[in-house]
Amino acid sequence: MAEDDPGAEMPPVVVPAPLKLNLGAGSVTEPGYVNTDAMALPGIDVVHDLDRFPWPWLAGEVERIRAFDVFEHVWYPLEFMRECHRVLEPGGILDIHAVHWQSPNYHKDPDHKRGLDLESWDYWVPGTYLNQRYGAAYARGCHFAKVRSGIEGGDIAIVLKKLP
């Protein structure tokens, strides 16, 4: 079919191997990643609402997830974490940047659903108080090791590794 034919089929998405996802990419697409967003923006490979489950990836097929400035926008954060755990391979990496509750950025964006703390992910990290106290209800069997966490530019940067 001609390129200007509106009925032309879209070419298949070429998935880099190993599979890496850039969730909620928006206008910040990453080479070597499958760039995903709820909007069909330039450079987006997969259009998907991250509040719709299951996500369109198979269990254990993703090596790395980049989720910058997206976690504070989803309606269902517990399900978001479960889906990250489901699609990551054993030992896969979840790299999250999210708005800190004390950051001025938290109050600027009317779509922010929550502000977060460095301990917000401890629900999924065995051995932490929040996991021991609430993990059964929150984590539901998905666990991560905290590789690195800190504050960058007033917001949270955390790297988690999927545990079996």
ZAROTOR-328896 format. One record per atom (N, C-alpha, C): residue in three letters; atom name; residue number from 0; x, y, z. Coordinates in steps of 0.001 Angstrom, whole numbers. Layout:
N
ala/CA/NUM/X/Y/Z;
...
//
This chain:
164
met/N/0/835/-1186/0;
met/CA/0/0/0/0;
met/C/0/876/1244/0;
ala/N/1/348/2310/-515;
ala/CA/1/1080/3569/-568;
ala/C/1/1256/4134/831;
glu/N/2/2352/4887/1037;
glu/CA/2/2620/5463/2358;
glu/C/2/1527/6414/2812;
asp/N/3/868/7102/1873;
asp/CA/3/-168/8050/2261;
asp/C/3/-1548/7413/2345;
asp/N/4/-1627/6103/2196;
asp/CA/4/-2894/5379/2282;
asp/C/4/-3272/5212/3748;
pro/N/5/-4392/5824/4194;
pro/CA/5/-4761/5712/5609;
pro/C/5/-5110/4284/6024;
gly/N/6/-5383/3414/5062;
gly/CA/6/-5699/2024/5390;
gly/C/6/-4475/1134/5428;
ala/N/7/-3303/1726/5206;
ala/CA/7/-2076/934/5191;
ala/C/7/-1799/365/6575;
glu/N/8/-1292/-861/6603;
glu/CA/8/-966/-1487/7883;
glu/C/8/303/-866/8442;
met/N/9/329/-735/9766;
met/CA/9/1508/-214/10451;
met/C/9/2586/-1293/10419;
pro/N/10/3843/-908/10229;
pro/CA/10/4902/-1917/10286;
pro/C/10/5006/-2456/11703;
pro/N/11/5441/-3702/11857;
pro/CA/11/5566/-4259/13210;
pro/C/11/6613/-3495/14005;
val/N/12/6400/-3428/15318;
val/CA/12/7359/-2775/16209;
val/C/12/8560/-3695/16343;
val/N/13/9743/-3161/16094;
val/CA/13/10972/-3933/16263;
val/C/13/11352/-3843/17729;
val/N/14/11352/-4983/18394;
val/CA/14/11636/-5026/19821;
val/C/14/13115/-5308/20021;
pro/N/15/13822/-4373/20676;
pro/CA/15/15236/-4629/20942;
pro/C/15/15393/-5799/21903;
ala/N/16/16467/-6563/21735;
ala/CA/16/16735/-7673/22636;
ala/C/16/17987/-7335/23421;
pro/N/17/18050/-7489/24684;
pro/CA/17/16949/-7841/25575;
pro/C/17/15946/-6696/25688;
leu/N/18/14726/-7042/26045;
leu/CA/18/13635/-6075/26084;
leu/C/18/13778/-5125/27268;
lys/N/19/13729/-3833/26955;
lys/CA/19/13761/-2789/27976;
lys/C/19/12588/-1868/27702;
leu/N/20/11865/-1492/28758;
leu/CA/20/10692/-631/28626;
leu/C/20/10952/747/29213;
asn/N/21/10474/1756/28520;
asn/CA/21/10468/3128/29022;
asn/C/21/8998/3490/29208;
leu/N/22/8493/3286/30420;
leu/CA/22/7076/3492/30704;
leu/C/22/6763/4963/30905;
gly/N/23/5634/5400/30343;
gly/CA/23/5231/6794/30481;
gly/C/23/6246/7727/29865;
ala/N/24/6786/7345/28715;
ala/CA/24/7884/8071/28089;
ala/C/24/7541/9511/27740;
gly/N/25/6303/9760/27319;
gly/CA/25/5946/11109/26895;
gly/C/25/6856/11566/25776;
ser/N/26/7442/12733/25933;
ser/CA/26/8337/13271/24902;
ser/C/26/9792/12887/25131;
val/N/27/10070/12096/26181;
val/CA/27/11446/11699/26500;
val/C/27/11636/10227/26133;
thr/N/28/11846/9974/24854;
thr/CA/28/12048/8601/24397;
thr/C/28/13517/8223/24549;
glu/N/29/13744/6934/24739;
glu/CA/29/15091/6420/24970;
glu/C/29/15459/5415/23884;
pro/N/30/16610/5601/23222;
pro/CA/30/17059/4608/22247;
pro/C/30/17324/3269/22938;
gly/N/31/16982/2169/22258;
gly/CA/31/17195/837/22820;
gly/C/31/16085/377/23742;
tyr/N/32/15099/1221/23973;
tyr/CA/32/13951/884/24816;
tyr/C/32/12687/843/23962;
val/N/33/11705/96/24408;
val/CA/33/10369/196/23843;
val/C/33/9711/1340/24602;
asn/N/34/9502/2441/23911;
asn/CA/34/8946/3655/24518;
asn/C/34/7434/3559/24527;
thr/N/35/6856/3681/25722;
thr/CA/35/5444/3454/25930;
thr/C/35/4793/4671/26564;
asp/N/36/3604/4991/26116;
asp/CA/36/2844/6083/26714;
asp/C/36/1368/5860/26424;
ala/N/37/522/6538/27173;
ala/CA/37/-929/6462/26943;
ala/C/37/-1339/7271/25719;
met/N/38/-448/8154/25265;
met/CA/38/-722/9010/24111;
met/C/38/180/8607/22941;
ala/N/39/-355/8703/21731;
ala/CA/39/411/8380/20526;
ala/C/39/1262/9583/20130;
leu/N/40/2312/9809/20878;
leu/CA/40/3220/10931/20646;
leu/C/40/4355/10496/19722;
pro/N/41/5055/11441/19115;
pro/CA/41/6208/11076/18282;
pro/C/41/7223/10257/19081;
gly/N/42/7689/9167/18485;
gly/CA/42/8688/8312/19115;
gly/C/42/8125/7231/20018;
ile/N/43/6821/7227/20238;
ile/CA/43/6198/6200/21095;
ile/C/43/5989/4935/20264;
asp/N/44/6490/3803/20778;
asp/CA/44/6385/2526/20082;
asp/C/44/5096/1782/20426;
val/N/45/4690/1861/21692;
val/CA/45/3495/1158/22162;
val/C/45/2626/2143/22921;
val/N/46/1373/2279/22476;
val/CA/46/409/3125/23177;
val/C/46/-364/2226/24123;
his/N/47/-242/2497/25430;
his/CA/47/-941/1681/26422;
his/C/47/-1152/2492/27694;
asp/N/48/-2350/2414/28243;
asp/CA/48/-2691/3043/29523;
asp/C/48/-2193/2123/30637;
leu/N/49/-1264/2593/31444;
leu/CA/49/-662/1763/32490;
leu/C/49/-1614/1434/33628;
asp/N/50/-2819/1988/33611;
asp/CA/50/-3852/1619/34576;
asp/C/50/-4782/542/34025;
arg/N/51/-4451/-33/32887;
arg/CA/51/-5213/-1143/32302;
arg/C/51/-4356/-2399/32382;
phe/N/52/-4914/-3432/32993;
phe/CA/52/-4161/-4651/33278;
phe/C/52/-4806/-5850/32607;
pro/N/53/-3998/-6842/32218;
pro/CA/53/-2538/-6882/32282;
pro/C/53/-1924/-6011/31183;
trp/N/54/-654/-5676/31384;
trp/CA/54/78/-4934/30372;
trp/C/54/389/-5863/29203;
pro/N/55/686/-5301/28033;
pro/CA/55/859/-6148/26837;
pro/C/55/2233/-6805/26683;
trp/N/56/2845/-7193/27796;
trp/CA/56/4114/-7909/27727;
trp/C/56/3978/-9207/28498;
leu/N/57/4740/-10199/28084;
leu/CA/57/4680/-11512/28718;
leu/C/57/5417/-11499/30055;
ala/N/58/5043/-12409/30908;
ala/CA/58/5706/-12557/32201;
ala/C/58/7178/-12897/31999;
gly/N/59/8048/-12167/32678;
gly/CA/59/9468/-12466/32677;
gly/C/59/10223/-12115/31405;
glu/N/60/9639/-11319/30506;
glu/CA/60/10337/-11031/29243;
glu/C/60/11099/-9707/29230;
val/N/61/11044/-8945/30315;
val/CA/61/11645/-7611/30335;
val/C/61/12870/-7606/31245;
glu/N/62/13977/-7078/30722;
glu/CA/62/15214/-7003/31493;
glu/C/62/15238/-5770/32395;
arg/N/63/14706/-4651/31886;
arg/CA/63/14814/-3380/32609;
arg/C/63/13593/-2523/32316;
ile/N/64/13110/-1852/33362;
ile/CA/64/12009/-898/33222;
ile/C/64/12506/458/33701;
arg/N/65/12282/1448/32860;
arg/CA/65/12550/2845/33205;
arg/C/65/11188/3502/33388;
ala/N/66/10903/3992/34582;
ala/CA/66/9615/4634/34879;
ala/C/66/9896/5984/35532;
phe/N/67/10172/6971/34689;
phe/CA/67/10502/8304/35185;
phe/C/67/9267/9184/35116;
asp/N/68/8903/9758/36256;
asp/CA/68/7776/10697/36333;
asp/C/68/6461/10067/35873;
val/N/69/6243/8809/36267;
val/CA/69/5001/8129/35882;
val/C/69/4261/7556/37091;
phe/N/70/4983/7060/38098;
phe/CA/70/4348/6384/39225;
phe/C/70/3343/7281/39945;
glu/N/71/3646/8565/40058;
glu/CA/71/2752/9494/40760;
glu/C/71/1511/9841/39948;
his/N/72/1465/9377/38692;
his/CA/72/322/9663/37815;
his/C/72/-665/8498/37711;
val/N/73/-261/7288/38072;
val/CA/73/-1167/6141/37911;
val/C/73/-2192/6112/39041;
trp/N/74/-3376/5615/38714;
trp/CA/74/-4444/5490/39714;
trp/C/74/-4241/4282/40613;
tyr/N/75/-3571/3253/40096;
tyr/CA/75/-3459/1983/40817;
tyr/C/75/-1988/1618/41060;
pro/N/76/-1349/2242/42055;
pro/CA/76/84/2010/42264;
pro/C/76/435/585/42684;
leu/N/77/-434/-88/43434;
leu/CA/77/-130/-1459/43851;
leu/C/77/-127/-2389/42649;
glu/N/78/-1100/-2222/41774;
glu/CA/78/-1162/-3026/40558;
glu/C/78/3/-2694/39625;
phe/N/79/383/-1411/39566;
phe/CA/79/1542/-999/38773;
phe/C/79/2771/-1797/39207;
met/N/80/3021/-1865/40511;
met/CA/80/4186/-2586/41018;
met/C/80/4076/-4088/40734;
arg/N/81/2883/-4639/40852;
arg/CA/81/2707/-6066/40550;
arg/C/81/2969/-6354/39077;
glu/N/82/2534/-5456/38196;
glu/CA/82/2790/-5651/36766;
glu/C/82/4268/-5513/36449;
cys/N/83/4949/-4566/37077;
cys/CA/83/6397/-4455/36886;
cys/C/83/7068/-5763/37284;
his/N/84/6682/-6296/38427;
his/CA/84/7260/-7549/38912;
his/C/84/6931/-8690/37955;
arg/N/85/5722/-8731/37451;
arg/CA/85/5296/-9820/36552;
arg/C/85/6102/-9827/35260;
val/N/86/6290/-8671/34634;
val/CA/86/6943/-8647/33321;
val/C/86/8461/-8687/33415;
leu/N/87/9032/-8315/34564;
leu/CA/87/10491/-8364/34706;
leu/C/87/10985/-9802/34813;
glu/N/88/12135/-10050/34210;
glu/CA/88/12797/-11345/34366;
glu/C/88/13384/-11415/35772;
pro/N/89/13711/-12603/36272;
pro/CA/89/14361/-12693/37580;
pro/C/89/15635/-11847/37587;
gly/N/90/15777/-11006/38596;
gly/CA/90/16918/-10110/38681;
gly/C/90/16775/-8854/37832;
gly/N/91/15625/-8688/37163;
gly/CA/91/15392/-7514/36332;
gly/C/91/15361/-6239/37161;
ile/N/92/15627/-5121/36507;
ile/CA/92/15782/-3833/37187;
ile/C/92/14585/-2924/36918;
leu/N/93/14093/-2318/37993;
leu/CA/93/13045/-1303/37932;
leu/C/93/13654/12/38398;
asp/N/94/13796/958/37479;
asp/CA/94/14426/2252/37741;
asp/C/94/13323/3314/37745;
ile/N/95/13027/3847/38926;
ile/CA/95/11916/4787/39088;
ile/C/95/12432/6150/39531;
his/N/96/11912/7192/38906;
his/CA/96/12047/8563/39404;
his/C/96/10625/9044/39642;
ala/N/97/10366/9569/40828;
ala/CA/97/9007/9988/41182;
ala/C/97/9072/11238/42055;
val/N/98/7976/11935/42095;
val/CA/98/7925/13196/42831;
val/C/98/7906/12944/44348;
his/N/99/8772/13664/45046;
his/CA/99/8803/13600/46507;
his/C/99/7664/14460/47050;
trp/N/100/7083/14055/48157;
trp/CA/100/5931/14781/48701;
trp/C/100/6274/16210/49123;
gln/N/101/7557/16504/49382;
gln/CA/101/7960/17859/49760;
gln/C/101/8463/18682/48572;
ser/N/102/8506/18092/47408;
ser/CA/102/9009/18795/46226;
ser/C/102/7985/19812/45714;
pro/N/103/8439/20985/45287;
pro/CA/103/7521/21941/44651;
pro/C/103/6862/21338/43405;
asn/N/104/7546/20367/42769;
asn/CA/104/6978/19714/41582;
asn/C/104/5695/18954/41901;
tyr/N/105/5595/18466/43133;
tyr/CA/105/4391/17726/43531;
tyr/C/105/3153/18603/43380;
his/N/106/3274/19861/43716;
his/CA/106/2127/20762/43725;
his/C/106/1892/21450/42388;
lys/N/107/2843/21371/41471;
lys/CA/107/2715/22045/40180;
lys/C/107/1830/21302/39197;
asp/N/108/1885/19986/39214;
asp/CA/108/1189/19188/38204;
asp/C/108/-171/18750/38735;
pro/N/109/-1267/19204/38112;
pro/CA/109/-2590/18843/38619;
pro/C/109/-2929/17360/38440;
asp/N/110/-2114/16627/37679;
asp/CA/110/-2375/15196/37489;
asp/C/110/-1637/14320/38497;
his/N/111/-820/14895/39361;
his/CA/111/-151/14079/40383;
his/C/111/-1188/13532/41349;
lys/N/112/-1180/12239/41520;
lys/CA/112/-2136/11569/42405;
lys/C/112/-1574/11386/43812;
arg/N/113/-238/11436/43932;
arg/CA/113/394/11221/45236;
arg/C/113/1810/11769/45208;
gly/N/114/2278/12165/46376;
gly/CA/114/3687/12455/46583;
gly/C/114/4278/11284/47340;
leu/N/115/5552/11041/47171;
leu/CA/115/6161/9834/47714;
leu/C/115/7346/10159/48606;
asp/N/116/7804/9152/49302;
asp/CA/116/8910/9235/50236;
asp/C/116/9921/8161/49852;
leu/N/117/11143/8290/50344;
leu/CA/117/12149/7264/50044;
leu/C/117/11725/5882/50533;
glu/N/118/10879/5823/51542;
glu/CA/118/10437/4536/52074;
glu/C/118/9153/4019/51420;
ser/N/119/8583/4743/50489;
ser/CA/119/7326/4324/49869;
ser/C/119/7426/2951/49211;
trp/N/120/8616/2561/48762;
trp/CA/120/8781/1271/48087;
trp/C/120/9116/151/49051;
asp/N/121/9276/456/50338;
asp/CA/121/9620/-568/51313;
asp/C/121/8521/-1613/51495;
tyr/N/122/7313/-1324/51053;
tyr/CA/122/6248/-2330/51104;
tyr/C/122/6652/-3582/50325;
trp/N/123/7490/-3415/49298;
trp/CA/123/7897/-4514/48430;
trp/C/123/9308/-5007/48719;
val/N/124/9955/-4471/49765;
val/CA/124/11344/-4824/50082;
val/C/124/11372/-5645/51372;
pro/N/125/11615/-6971/51262;
pro/CA/125/11667/-7815/52456;
pro/C/125/12687/-7308/53469;
gly/N/126/12321/-7459/54738;
gly/CA/126/13203/-7052/55831;
gly/C/126/12961/-5633/56311;
thr/N/127/12141/-4873/55598;
thr/CA/127/11836/-3511/56045;
thr/C/127/10593/-3534/56926;
tyr/N/128/10452/-2515/57739;
tyr/CA/128/9291/-2432/58623;
tyr/C/128/7984/-2459/57829;
leu/N/129/7897/-1678/56758;
leu/CA/129/6648/-1601/55992;
leu/C/129/6302/-2926/55322;
asn/N/130/7323/-3656/54884;
asn/CA/130/7056/-4966/54285;
asn/C/130/6599/-5958/55347;
gln/N/131/7255/-5935/56501;
gln/CA/131/6868/-6859/57563;
gln/C/131/5459/-6551/58064;
arg/N/132/5110/-5281/58151;
arg/CA/132/3816/-4873/58698;
arg/C/132/2679/-5000/57681;
tyr/N/133/2935/-4593/56419;
tyr/CA/133/1852/-4507/55436;
tyr/C/133/2123/-5286/54147;
gly/N/134/3287/-5899/54052;
gly/CA/134/3696/-6538/52801;
gly/C/134/2722/-7560/52256;
ala/N/135/2099/-8336/53129;
ala/CA/135/1174/-9354/52636;
ala/C/135/29/-8729/51846;
ala/N/136/-466/-7591/52313;
ala/CA/136/-1573/-6920/51625;
ala/C/136/-1099/-6127/50416;
tyr/N/137/35/-5464/50536;
tyr/CA/137/520/-4597/49458;
tyr/C/137/1296/-5368/48400;
ala/N/138/2289/-6135/48837;
ala/CA/138/3196/-6781/47885;
ala/C/138/2566/-7983/47191;
arg/N/139/1774/-8741/47923;
arg/CA/139/1110/-9933/47370;
arg/C/139/2078/-10821/46600;
gly/N/140/3219/-11091/47225;
gly/CA/140/4167/-12028/46634;
gly/C/140/5185/-11419/45689;
cys/N/141/5082/-10131/45383;
cys/CA/141/6123/-9542/44526;
cys/C/141/7076/-8747/45403;
his/N/142/8345/-9115/45283;
his/CA/142/9365/-8538/46144;
his/C/142/10539/-8018/45319;
phe/N/143/11137/-6961/45840;
phe/CA/143/12287/-6336/45213;
phe/C/143/13362/-6103/46256;
ala/N/144/14606/-6056/45811;
ala/CA/144/15719/-5599/46639;
ala/C/144/15984/-4147/46257;
lys/N/145/16244/-3319/47245;
lys/CA/145/16570/-1919/46983;
lys/C/145/18056/-1840/46640;
val/N/146/18358/-1467/45404;
val/CA/146/19737/-1360/44943;
val/C/146/20307/7/45293;
arg/N/147/19509/1041/45062;
arg/CA/147/19960/2410/45295;
arg/C/147/18741/3297/45477;
ser/N/148/18851/4275/46361;
ser/CA/148/17775/5253/46500;
ser/C/148/18357/6567/46987;
gly/N/149/17717/7645/46572;
gly/CA/149/18171/8962/46994;
gly/C/149/17292/10045/46404;
ile/N/150/17671/11265/46653;
ile/CA/150/16949/12429/46146;
ile/C/150/17787/13057/45040;
glu/N/151/17160/13276/43891;
glu/CA/151/17824/13941/42758;
glu/C/151/16931/15074/42293;
gly/N/152/17450/16293/42354;
gly/CA/152/16672/17442/41910;
gly/C/152/15382/17626/42687;
gly/N/153/15376/17215/43950;
gly/CA/153/14187/17335/44787;
gly/C/153/13211/16190/44646;
asp/N/154/13474/15267/43741;
asp/CA/154/12582/14128/43544;
asp/C/154/13300/12819/43874;
ile/N/155/12535/11754/43979;
ile/CA/155/13066/10455/44378;
ile/C/155/13619/9711/43174;
ala/N/156/14777/9109/43359;
ala/CA/156/15360/8196/42377;
ala/C/156/15615/6893/43114;
ile/N/157/15022/5817/42624;
ile/CA/157/15184/4514/43287;
ile/C/157/15359/3431/42237;
val/N/158/16277/2527/42514;
val/CA/158/16512/1382/41638;
val/C/158/16202/139/42452;
leu/N/159/15312/-689/41923;
leu/CA/159/14910/-1931/42567;
leu/C/159/15266/-3111/41678;
lys/N/160/15581/-4246/42307;
lys/CA/160/15892/-5465/41578;
lys/C/160/14858/-6511/41935;
lys/N/161/14275/-7147/40918;
lys/CA/161/13230/-8156/41151;
lys/C/161/13816/-9364/41869;
leu/N/162/13138/-9755/42942;
leu/CA/162/13470/-10973/43649;
leu/C/162/12482/-12057/43223;
pro/N/163/12896/-13317/43279;
pro/CA/163/11966/-14403/42886;
pro/C/163/10765/-14478/43798;
//
